[in-house]
Amino acid sequence: MISVFDYGDEVRVIRNLRNDGSFPGADKGDLLIRRGQIGHVRNVGTFLQDQIIYTVHFLEEDLQVGCREEELIDACEPWLASQFDNRDKVLSAMALSVQGDVLVEEGTEGQIFKVLRDTEQQRISYHVQFPGRLLVVPEHALNPAGLPVSAEHPEA
């Protein structure tokens, strides 16, 4: 395995980092580092001989956290902040359709499966799991779960 990052590299975490139970002094599930934060690689190691793990020191929080390679990008790469993150509950802000067939009604609850950042087009979309369907949905077509659904959004 060849690591993408090396000691001292400045990196940005692209998803919220929560305690998986291995971080001392915090409860399992506690937020450790918010997506978008920048840190420096302090160590490079492996887990189960097939995953590269980086120890990253986040100066603002003064925490060192183990990060998987897919959770990091070079700090110089373009970054788009997203409204939602993996596992967040959302509501469709409008009916979602493909070729005129409504697949998801307005107000249907779903869960974010993956954040898709298109830095060239300056757009954020998501893989959203709705009942019986996994769809790619643009950010403007979603509302946070628990808030009233707005009928003012244009059709997707």
C-alpha positions as CSV (number, residue, x, y, z in Angstrom):
1,M,0.0,0.0,0.0
2,I,1.2,3.4,-0.9
3,S,0.0,6.3,1.2
4,V,-1.3,9.5,-0.6
5,F,-0.2,11.8,2.3
6,D,3.0,12.0,4.2
7,Y,4.3,13.3,7.5
8,G,3.6,17.1,7.8
9,D,1.2,17.3,4.9
10,E,-1.7,19.7,5.4
11,V,-5.0,17.9,4.9
12,R,-8.8,18.7,5.1
13,V,-11.3,16.2,6.6
14,I,-14.3,15.9,4.2
15,R,-16.8,14.3,6.6
16,N,-17.6,14.7,10.3
17,L,-15.4,12.5,12.5
18,R,-17.2,10.9,15.3
19,N,-15.8,8.7,18.1
20,D,-16.0,5.0,17.1
21,G,-15.3,4.1,20.7
22,S,-11.5,4.2,20.3
23,F,-11.0,7.9,21.3
24,P,-10.4,8.2,25.0
25,G,-12.4,10.8,27.0
26,A,-15.3,11.0,24.6
27,D,-18.5,8.9,24.4
28,K,-19.1,6.7,21.4
29,G,-20.8,8.8,18.6
30,D,-19.5,12.2,19.9
31,L,-18.4,14.6,17.3
32,L,-14.6,15.0,17.3
33,I,-13.9,17.1,14.2
34,R,-16.3,18.9,11.9
35,R,-16.0,18.4,8.2
36,G,-13.9,21.0,6.4
37,Q,-11.4,21.4,9.3
38,I,-7.7,21.4,8.4
39,G,-4.9,19.5,10.2
40,H,-1.4,18.1,9.7
41,V,-0.4,14.5,9.3
42,R,1.6,13.3,12.3
43,N,1.8,9.6,11.6
44,V,1.0,7.1,8.9
45,G,0.0,3.5,9.8
46,T,-2.2,0.6,8.8
47,F,-5.2,-1.1,10.2
48,L,-5.9,-4.8,9.5
49,Q,-3.1,-4.7,6.9
50,D,-5.5,-3.2,4.2
51,Q,-6.4,0.3,5.4
52,I,-4.0,3.3,5.7
53,I,-4.7,5.3,8.8
54,Y,-3.3,8.8,9.3
55,T,-2.9,10.4,12.7
56,V,-3.9,14.0,12.0
57,H,-3.4,16.8,14.4
58,F,-6.2,19.4,14.2
59,L,-4.7,22.6,15.7
60,E,-7.9,24.5,16.2
61,E,-9.3,21.7,18.4
62,D,-5.9,20.5,19.6
63,L,-6.8,16.9,18.9
64,Q,-5.0,14.1,17.2
65,V,-7.5,11.8,15.4
66,G,-7.0,8.7,13.3
67,C,-8.4,9.3,9.8
68,R,-8.9,6.9,6.9
69,E,-7.5,8.0,3.5
70,E,-11.0,8.4,2.0
71,E,-11.9,10.9,4.7
72,L,-9.1,13.3,3.7
73,I,-8.2,15.6,0.8
74,D,-5.2,17.8,0.3
75,A,-5.9,21.2,2.1
76,C,-5.1,23.0,-1.1
77,E,-7.8,21.3,-3.1
78,P,-11.0,23.2,-3.7
79,W,-13.6,22.7,-0.9
80,L,-17.4,23.1,-1.0
81,A,-19.1,23.1,2.4
82,S,-22.3,21.0,2.4
83,Q,-25.5,21.5,4.3
84,F,-25.8,17.8,5.1
85,D,-23.5,15.0,6.0
86,N,-23.6,11.2,5.8
87,R,-26.4,9.6,7.8
88,D,-28.3,12.9,8.2
89,K,-32.1,12.6,7.9
90,V,-33.6,14.9,5.2
91,L,-37.0,15.6,3.6
92,S,-37.6,16.0,-0.1
93,A,-38.3,19.7,-0.7
94,M,-40.3,18.8,-3.8
95,A,-41.5,15.8,-5.7
96,L,-38.6,14.0,-7.3
97,S,-39.2,12.5,-10.7
98,V,-37.4,10.8,-13.6
99,Q,-38.8,11.3,-17.1
100,G,-42.1,12.6,-15.6
101,D,-42.6,9.6,-13.2
102,V,-42.7,10.8,-9.6
103,L,-40.4,8.5,-7.6
104,V,-40.5,10.4,-4.3
105,E,-43.3,12.6,-3.1
106,E,-42.6,16.0,-1.5
107,G,-42.0,15.7,2.2
108,T,-40.7,12.1,2.1
109,E,-38.0,11.4,4.6
110,G,-34.7,10.0,3.5
111,Q,-31.2,9.6,4.8
112,I,-27.9,10.9,3.3
113,F,-25.8,8.0,2.1
114,K,-23.0,10.0,0.4
115,V,-22.0,13.6,-0.3
116,L,-21.1,14.3,-3.9
117,R,-19.0,17.5,-4.4
118,D,-18.6,18.9,-7.9
119,T,-16.0,21.6,-7.3
120,E,-15.8,22.5,-11.0
121,Q,-19.5,23.2,-11.3
122,Q,-19.7,24.5,-7.6
123,R,-22.6,22.0,-6.9
124,I,-23.4,19.6,-4.1
125,S,-25.5,16.6,-4.6
126,Y,-26.2,13.6,-2.4
127,H,-26.9,9.9,-2.6
128,V,-30.1,9.8,-0.6
129,Q,-31.8,6.6,0.5
130,F,-35.6,7.1,0.3
131,P,-38.0,4.2,1.0
132,G,-37.2,1.6,-1.6
133,R,-34.9,3.9,-3.6
134,L,-31.4,5.3,-3.7
135,L,-31.3,8.6,-5.7
136,V,-28.8,11.3,-6.6
137,V,-30.5,14.5,-5.4
138,P,-29.2,18.1,-5.6
139,E,-28.8,20.0,-2.4
140,H,-31.6,22.6,-3.2
141,A,-34.1,19.7,-3.4
142,L,-33.7,18.7,0.2
143,N,-34.7,20.2,3.6
144,P,-33.4,19.1,7.0
145,A,-35.8,16.6,8.7
146,G,-37.9,18.2,11.4
147,L,-38.4,21.5,9.6
148,P,-41.5,22.4,7.6
149,V,-41.4,21.6,3.9
150,S,-41.4,24.7,1.7
151,A,-43.6,24.7,-1.3
152,E,-41.6,27.6,-2.8
153,H,-38.8,25.5,-4.4
154,P,-38.9,25.2,-8.2
155,E,-39.4,21.7,-9.7
156,A,-36.2,19.6,-10.0
